[in-house]
Amino acid sequence: MDKTNRVLKEIEQKYGWPEERRNQSYAALRAVLHALRDRLTVDETAHFAAQLPMLIRGLHYSGWDPSRVPQKMSKDDFLQRVRREFSYDVKGGMEHLVQTVVHSLRHHVTEGEWEDIKASVPRSLTSVLA
């Protein structure tokens, strides 16, 4: 629980959101996790999720249909996918939101795993996940 709260607080601090807007940071985390999960292969999703804190791992898998992945997504497709799940206006746009969430998650995932993830997505998308 503590690790999940730290991720959410880091997102909130980056945007200056008070803790009362926790639902907004949670929605950002969920939207990015789901877009990433659906872009990755089943194996890559499992390797990534295994490193996440337990509650974030559950959020990552929530509603997942492994028979429908990987979905081909360009950078624009990926950002539109995040936008569909994240219904709030946010300064800096969706790319900045994704980078903020990814930065918060990076504390829990090895560098090798991030390199594997970046290697499995289109080049245009790696800039968002860096």
N, C-alpha and C positions, 0 to 999 in steps of 0.2 A: 504494500500500500504506500509506504514511504517513497519508494522509487517512482511510482506512478505520479504521486503528488509533486515530486521534484520536477518531473518532465512537464507536467501541466503548469507549474509555477514558472518554469523557465520560459515557456511560451507566453504566459501572461506578462512577465517582466519585460520581454522583448517588445511587446505592444503597449505596455502601460495599462493593461486591463486589471481592474481590482479583482480580488478573489470572488466577489459576488458574481462575476461573469465567468465562473468556472465552466459553465455549460458551453461557452464559446471556445475555450481552449480545448475542451474535450471533443467538441465537434471538429475542430481543426485536426487534432490527432487522429480521430477516426477517419476523416476524409482522406488524409494522406496515406494512412496505413492501408485502407481498402483499395485505393488506386494502385499503390505499389504492389500489394498482394495479388491483385488481378493481372498485373503486368508480368509478374514473375512465373516461372515454372513451379510445379508442385514441389519439386525437390528444393529449389532455391527458397521458396516460401517457408518450407519447414526448417531449413537451416537458419534463415533469418529469425523466424519466430522463436526458435529454441534459445536465442540469446536475449530475448526481450524479458523484462520483468513480467511476472505471472499475470497481473491484471491487464497489462498492455497486450500480452500475448492473446488473452481471451478476446479483447477488443479487435485485435488483428484478424482472428479467425471468425468472428461473429458474422453469420450470414454467408459464409464462403461456400461456393460450389466448385470444388476442384475439377469437375468435368468441363468447366467453361474457361479454363486458363491454359496457357497464357493468352491474354488478349493483346493483340498488336495495338500499340499506342505510340503515337509521335509525342513530342513535347507538348504540342497544342492539345492533342487528345487527352493527355494525362492531366493537364491543367484544367481543361473543361470538366473532366471527371471529378476532380477535387471540387470545383466550383458547384457542381450539381449536389454534392453532399454537404458543402459548407455554405449555408444560406446567409451569412453575415457579410457586410461590407468590411473590407480591411485595407488599411493603408499599405501601399506597396504592391497590391495585387496578389494574385494566386501564386506566382513564382516566388515571391518573397515569403509568403505563408509556408509553402512547401519547404523552402530552405530553412526557415525558422524551426519547423517541426523536425526536419531531418537532423539539424544541428542538435536539437534536444535529445533525439534518439541515439545519436552517435556515441554518447557516453556509455551505452549498454551493448554496443555491437563492435566486434573486433574490426580492425582495419582490413584484414583479409576478407572478412564477410562483405564489407562495403565495396571492396574491389570486385568481388564476385558479382554483386548486385549491379554495379555500374557496367561490368562487362556483358551483362545479359540484357541490357536495354539499349535502345538506339543512341547514337552519339549525342544527338540533340538533347536528349533527356539527361545525360550524365551531368551537364552543367547545373541542372536543378538539384541533383542529388549529391553534389560535391560538398 
